[in-house]
Amino acid sequence: MSAEVIIKKEREKSLNNHHPWIFSGSIAEIKGDPQAGQTVLVRSGEGSVFGQGAFSPSSQIRVRMWTFGVEEDVDAKFITRRVNTAIRLRRNIIDVKKTNAFRLINGESDGLPGLIVDHYASWLVIQTLSAGADYLLPLILSELRAQFPGYAIYERSESAVRSKEGLPLRKGSLNGKEPPELIEIKENNLRFLIDIKEGHKTGFYLDQRDNRQLLSGFARDKEILNAFSYTAGFAVYALNSGARRVINIDASENALQIGRKNLELNALSGDKVQQIQGDVFEQLRSFQAEKRRFDVIILDPPKFVQAVRDIRKGSRGYKDINRLSFELLKPGGYLFTFSCSGHMKADLFQKIVADAALDARAKAVILYSLSQGADHPVALNFPEGKYLKGFVIQKLN
Ligand code: SAH
């Protein structure tokens, strides 16, 4: 008999809403001796069953729910069903003739808490972030091998979240094939090189695909500042759509170098691109001192808010770069501004950007409210899944 986790009466609401996380404080009692990652039956004190989840003894999120109700067992067939559903969802939203890089499995929102799988050409890059996903990894891998014969699978289970789960960091090939230094993918028929071993996330910011595409429509003949450029994703789209000039700024020399290769790979003229290795905050200030002006500015910073306690400090960071950008924009110019911090809620982010515009004496309007692409869906029972927020804003004066 599997171990059981009994939920406190006053904490049942979240489970009734099918939220997949059970915090340690919601648990009244644990029956049996579940090991890390093992599947436990979750029920109320009165005996009614909520479903089954993965036990995680060291995490504040003590259980992550695999199933709700009593119908499903957590076995190989369960993994097959969930993976099939995830594949079907992507089939309708990704045109594989144009794009072969996308998120295949997006954790909680695909009903597989703690599991990320990204599809890059003929590679799958997998990240397990929870004890439960680690525990089921053999089943997950055999399903992926069956669904994607001939693919190579690489593991990047290195996220800091794993330490909260008491899990070691792990990376490496899962079927003997070592990835080359860079692999080539296509996104909307543009070509990109990806470092799946050392690159950020699993190698690429797949979540920005639609927003990069949206930039294309604003790029013709424009002078564009691409701040936090990583491997020049936005720059490749902009130049491909006729931008006059793009300046990429990033702290990472390595990312800028891959960016240069990406521009070459798409036969985009090197003369139209300037790359600056440095700190965006400092660069924006020195552009301001030089009275430089731009038609379009992209701000796609890393997570400034890592935890709730960083919200104030992170907010100051967002406000600074947005204020400086409003100052650097020409009248009529466009700001593509993003926050990928899950703890920064959309309404607060909008307020920060509004304050930044006020301080810069800019009159501005939101043209588009943006988020992550549809291959990063957000389950309705898991609002935390929406982490990327962005706006296209036009400065009027
Ligand atoms: N827009 C990119 C993704 C940006 S990720 C894309 O579409 O692919 C954020 C980037 O910011 C990373 O490449 C990181 O190296 C860089 N970065 C972080 N802090 C920085 C800073 N203070 N100044 C400049 N770059 C920074």
Boltz pocket constraint, residues with backbone or C-beta under 6 A from the ligand:
constraints:
  - pocket:
      binder: B
      contacts: [[A, 204], [A, 205], [A, 208], [A, 227], [A, 228], [A, 229], [A, 230], [A, 231], [A, 232], [A, 233], [A, 234], [A, 249], [A, 250], [A, 251], [A, 252], [A, 255], [A, 278], [A, 279], [A, 280], [A, 281], [A, 300], [A, 301], [A, 302]]
      max_distance: 6.0
